[in-house]
Amino acid sequence: MNDRQLRARLIGITAARGEAPVVYGDDVLAEMDTSPVPAAVLVPLVMRAAPTLLLTKRTAHLKKHAGQVSFPGGRIDPGDPHAEAAALREAEEEIGLDPAHVEIVGRMADYVTGTGYRITPVLGLVRPDLAYVPSPHEVEAVFEFPLTDLLDPEAPRRQRQHVRGSWREYWVWPHPDHFIWGATAAIMVHLAHRLREGS
């Protein structure tokens, strides 16, 4: 997939957001006791000759989601005018990504998690020659996931685990060094599905 084709498909994904503005995770209860907390993540696509997704691994000492693979992002603060601003702010705080170096394409459908967050994934394009400065408190590693793997329909798998008295099922993406699951994996599955729809 060349640069022009990828951009066209990403624009198509953001344009179709109105048809299905929300995706619910597998573990979301039919009725939640409270409204989900607004959050945003930047879904950065590194525009190499063979494009990749930029991902982070959180540090092990964090109170929530320690050691998990994620997109840069977090809660939308009261001072953030919109989800795009929150995603860019978090990416700058977490990995030193200058907002001026991100070309925002638009939003994917929001993703509601069983842990009580409504995540707005913001698609952004970044150059391949950028250097990242991970926050030592939040980010253990920054790595790239090949778009060719993302577009392989056989790549993601479903996995089951018995947690607190019930079975939980979730998506997992293969990677030689990192375990990619949870909301991040689900957002990747949604992105892959929509990208393949445009082929």
N, C-alpha and C positions, 0 to 999 in steps of 0.2 A: 504494500500500500504506500503510495507516494504522498508527499506533503499535501498536495492539492486534494487528493481523495480523502485523506484523514481529516483535514479541516472541514470539508463538505459534510462528512458523516457526523462529526462532532456538532456542527451547526444544526444538522437535522435532529440530533438527539435533544438539544436544548429547545428547538422549536416544538418538538413533540411533547414537551414536559406538561403542557396544559391538558393533554389527553389523559395522563395518569400522574398527577402531581405528587402522590405519596405511595411508597412501597413499604410494606410492613414486614419486619423480620419474623422468622419462624417461631421465635419464642415470645412474641408479643401477645399479651392476654387480650381476649375479646373486648373486655372493658378495663381500662386502666383507672386506678384510683385518682391519679392526678394527671394534669396535662404534661406532655413530654417537654423536657428542657430544650430550648432552641440551641442548636450547635451548627457549626459549618466546618467542612474540611476542603482543602485544596487538593484536587486530583490533577497533579502536574504530569503532563506528557512531555518528555524530553525529545525534542525534534531532531534526533539523529537520522542518519541514512536509514537505519532500522530503528524506529521509535521505541521508546520504553516508557514505563510508568515509574515515577519516583516515589519511593516508600521509605518509612522510617521504622526503626525498632526502638520502643520506649525503654527507658532505664528500668532496672529491676526493683528499685526502691520506691517507686511511685505508689501512692495509695490506691489508685484505680488503674486497671488495665496495665499493670506493671509487666514489662518484658514483651508486650504484644506488638505486632506489626500494625502500623496505622498510616493513614495519610496525615500530613501536617494539618492540625486543626484543633478545635475545642469549642467551648461555650461561646455563644454570641453575647458579648457584653453590652450593657446599656449604652455605652459610648460608641458602639459600632453602628453606623447608619444602615448597614445591610449585611447580608451573608457574605458577599464578596469581600467586604472590608474586614470582616472577622477572619475569614480564611487567609487572607493576605497577611493580616497582623500576626496570626498564629504561626504562619509559615516563616515569617521574619524572626519571630521570637524563638522558634524551635530549631530552625536550621540555617538562619542567617540569609534567607532568600529575600533579596531586595524586591519589593512590589513592582518597581519600575521595570524589572526583568521578566515579568509575567504578563503574557497576553491572555486576558480573560476571554473565554469563548461564550460561557453562559452556565446555566445550572442544569443538573440532572434532577430527576424526581427526588423529593425528600425521602429519607430512609428512617423509619421509626424502629428503635431498638427495644428489646425487652428490658434493658436497664434504665429505660425512661428518658431517652434522648430522641429528638427529631433532628436528624442531621441533613443539612443541605450540602450536597457535593457540588463544588464549583470547579468546572473544567478550566484548566489553564495550560498554555503552551510556554515552555522554557527552552532556552538555547542549550546546546550540549556542552558548552565550554565554561559553565558556571562552577564556582567553588562554593561548597557549603560549609558552614560553621555550626555544627550541632551544639545545642545547649547542653552542657554537661549534666545539668539537673534533670532534663527531660528526655534526651535522645542519646541512645547508645550507638546507633549506626544509621547511616543513610545508604540506600542501595536502589538499584534499578531492576525492574521486572520487564522482560521483553514483551513487546506487543504481539509478537508472533505466538508466544505462549498464551497470552490473553485471548487471542482469537481462535485458539484450538478448542473446539467444543468438547474434546475428550479430556482436557486438562483438569478442570475442577472436579472434585469428588465430594460426595456427601459422607459425613462422618457422624456417628452417634456416640453419646456419652451419658452415663447415668449421673445426674447432678441433683443433690438434695431431694432424693426420693422420686425423681421422674427422669424420663429419657429426654435428652435434648439433641436435636439434629441440626447440623450446620454445614456450610461450605468450607472446603479447604483447597487452597491452590498449591501445587507442587513447587518447591524451591529447594535447592541443595543445602542452603544454610539457615533458612528461616521458616517458621510455621505461620502460614498466612491463613487466618480464619476470622470468624466473627463478622462484625459490621463491615470491616474493610474488605473481606473476601466477598461478602454479599454485594457490596457496591461494585466490586470488580466484575462479578457475574452479570449484574445488570448492565454495566457498561459494555461488556463483551457481547452480550445478547443484542444490544442496540446497534453496536458497530457491525455485527454480522448481518443484521437485518438490511443494512444499506449496501451489502455486497451483491 
